[in-house]
Amino acid sequence: MRIIRGSRKGRSISIPKGFTSRPTTDFAKEALFNILENSFYFEKLSVLDLFSGTGSISLEFLSRGCKLVTSVEIKKTNCIHIEKQIENYFPNMSDVIIADEVWSESTYAKTQSGYDKDVICASVDIVEKLNQIAEQINIPIKRGRIHSSDVFYRQDFNEFQKIRDSHNCIAVEMEAFALFATAKLLNKKAACLLTVSDSLVSGGSTTSEQRQKSFTRMMEIALRLPSKM
């Protein structure tokens, strides 16, 4: 199963372990949403998804921009599964992000050292240590691919959303690709921790208090890393 349209188009939807009912097929879901699309503006809807099951319908509504989706499901394992999928695809703006790898259209690495690929990975052992630290001190994190851009304030801001969807990026910043490329050249290790200032998905932004809180959490993780090396 997959998300049919919207900001998370093409993302796969997994089925909870022990799920015995027949999930709504992509074909049936697409037919349903084609009908709804002709009658409603999703951005203005608040949705109640009863008997959520896999969460497929809820995820589809969220991907299409619904401002509020409430999922109701009686089975606890299904509820946990739905919650995890929503957290993965629609991260909280107060979360700390750990970059597993970086995608970039930058020519920095090619110019610097002849590295001509558009994806470069963080040092796996450092990433795992950061993840362990976050778990130990109970700080929620998101992990995934991020977009590193040389030009952040561009005329067509929607381009970031296209890149996000095409390359499965969960955040955008300006320095990680160059950091990882330089570390690779020098045979050093590197990782990247991020906090969120605003959302290209919802258009929302964090308050100064939220930014301070997430920055403090990020530093709590980072400052514990030397003792793990």
C-alpha positions in Angstrom: 0.0 0.0 0.0 1.1 3.6 -0.6 0.0 7.2 -0.2 -1.6 8.2 -3.5 -1.2 12.0 -3.6 -0.1 15.0 -1.7 3.1 15.9 0.2 3.9 12.3 1.0 2.9 10.8 -2.4 4.4 7.4 -3.1 5.4 6.7 0.5 4.7 3.1 1.5 2.2 2.1 4.2 3.0 -1.0 6.2 0.5 -3.3 7.8 0.6 -3.9 11.6 1.8 -7.3 12.8 -1.1 -9.7 13.3 -3.5 -7.6 11.2 -6.3 -10.0 10.2 -8.7 -7.7 8.2 -8.4 -6.9 4.6 -6.8 -3.4 4.2 -8.4 -0.9 1.8 -6.7 -1.4 -1.5 -4.9 1.5 -3.3 -7.4 1.2 -6.1 -10.4 1.6 -3.8 -8.7 4.4 -1.9 -7.9 6.3 -5.0 -11.5 6.0 -6.2 -12.8 7.3 -2.9 -10.5 10.3 -2.8 -11.2 11.1 -6.4 -14.9 11.5 -5.4 -14.0 13.6 -2.3 -11.6 15.8 -4.2 -14.4 17.0 -6.4 -16.5 18.0 -3.4 -14.2 19.3 -0.7 -11.0 21.4 -0.2 -8.9 19.1 1.9 -7.0 22.0 3.4 -10.2 23.2 5.1 -11.3 19.8 6.4 -11.2 18.2 9.9 -11.5 14.5 9.5 -12.6 11.6 11.8 -11.3 8.3 10.6 -13.3 5.5 12.4 -12.0 1.9 12.4 -8.6 3.2 11.2 -7.0 -0.2 10.8 -3.7 0.3 9.1 -4.1 4.1 9.1 -4.0 4.3 5.3 -7.0 6.6 5.1 -5.7 8.9 7.8 -2.3 9.2 6.2 -3.9 10.0 2.8 -5.9 12.8 4.3 -2.8 14.2 6.1 -0.7 14.0 2.9 -3.4 16.0 1.1 -3.2 18.8 3.6 -6.1 18.2 6.1 -5.6 20.5 9.1 -6.8 17.9 11.6 -7.2 14.1 11.3 -8.4 12.0 14.3 -7.9 8.3 13.9 -10.0 5.9 16.1 -9.0 2.2 16.4 -9.9 -0.3 19.0 -6.8 -2.6 18.7 -3.9 -1.2 20.7 -1.2 -2.7 18.4 -2.9 -1.0 15.4 -3.0 2.3 17.3 0.7 2.1 18.0 1.5 1.2 14.4 -0.6 4.2 13.1 1.1 6.6 15.5 4.6 5.5 14.4 3.7 5.9 10.8 2.3 9.4 11.3 5.4 10.3 13.4 7.7 9.1 10.6 6.0 10.9 7.8 4.8 14.0 9.6 7.5 14.8 12.2 6.8 17.1 15.1 8.4 20.5 14.7 9.9 20.3 18.2 11.8 17.1 17.3 15.6 16.8 17.0 16.7 15.4 13.6 19.6 13.1 13.1 20.8 12.9 9.4 21.5 9.4 8.2 22.5 10.8 4.8 22.3 14.0 2.8 21.1 14.7 -0.8 22.2 17.9 -2.5 22.3 19.5 -5.9 25.5 21.2 -4.8 28.7 21.0 -6.9 30.9 21.6 -3.8 32.2 18.0 -3.5 32.8 17.6 -7.2 34.7 20.8 -7.3 36.6 20.0 -4.2 37.6 16.4 -4.7 35.9 15.0 -7.8 33.1 13.3 -5.7 30.2 13.4 -8.3 27.4 11.7 -6.4 24.4 13.6 -5.0 24.1 11.6 -1.8 26.7 11.2 0.9 26.3 9.4 4.2 27.0 10.3 7.8 29.4 8.2 9.8 27.2 5.2 10.8 28.8 4.6 14.2 28.4 8.2 15.3 24.8 8.3 14.2 24.1 5.1 16.2 25.7 6.6 19.3 23.7 9.7 19.0 20.5 7.6 18.6 21.4 5.6 21.7 22.1 8.8 23.7 18.7 10.2 22.7 17.0 7.0 23.8 18.8 6.9 27.1 17.8 10.5 28.1 14.3 10.1 26.5 14.6 12.8 23.8 12.4 12.1 20.7 14.3 12.2 17.5 13.7 11.7 13.8 16.2 10.0 11.5 16.4 10.1 7.7 17.7 11.8 4.6 18.0 15.6 4.6 18.4 18.1 1.8 21.5 20.3 1.9 21.0 23.4 -0.3 23.5 26.1 -1.4 20.6 28.5 -2.0 18.1 28.5 0.8 16.1 31.7 0.0 15.1 30.9 -3.6 12.3 32.6 -5.7 10.4 29.3 -6.2 10.1 28.1 -2.6 7.9 25.2 -3.8 11.0 23.7 -5.3 11.9 22.5 -1.8 8.7 20.5 -1.6 9.4 18.9 -5.0 12.9 17.9 -3.9 11.5 16.6 -0.6 9.0 14.4 -2.3 11.3 13.2 -5.1 14.3 12.4 -2.8 12.5 11.5 0.4 14.1 14.3 2.4 12.7 15.1 5.9 14.4 18.5 6.3 16.5 21.1 4.5 19.6 23.0 5.7 22.7 24.5 4.1 25.9 22.9 5.4 25.8 19.1 6.0 26.7 18.0 2.5 29.9 20.1 2.5 30.7 18.8 6.1 30.3 15.2 5.1 32.3 15.6 1.9 35.2 17.3 3.7 35.2 14.6 6.3 35.2 11.9 3.6 38.2 13.7 1.9 40.1 13.9 5.2 39.2 10.4 6.3 37.4 11.8 9.3 34.0 11.0 10.9 31.0 13.4 10.8 27.4 13.5 11.8 24.6 16.1 11.7 22.0 17.1 14.3 19.3 19.5 13.4 16.4 21.4 15.0 13.4 22.8 13.2 12.6 26.5 12.8 9.6 26.3 10.4 7.7 23.8 8.2 7.7 23.7 4.4 4.7 21.3 4.7 2.3 23.2 6.9 3.7 26.7 6.6 3.9 26.9 10.4 6.9 28.1 12.4 8.2 27.5 15.9 8.0 30.0 18.7 11.2 31.3 20.3 10.4 29.1 23.4 10.0 26.0 21.1 13.3 26.8 19.3 15.1 27.2 22.7 13.6 23.9 23.9 14.6 21.9 20.8 18.1 23.5 20.7 18.6 22.6 24.4 17.6 19.0 23.6 20.0 18.9 20.7 22.9 20.1 22.8 22.1 17.6 25.5 22.5 14.8 23.0 25.6 16.4 21.4 27.5 17.1 24.6 27.1 13.5 25.7 28.7 12.1 22.5 32.4 12.6 23.5 32.0 10.2 26.4 30.8 7.5 24.0 33.7 7.8 21.6 
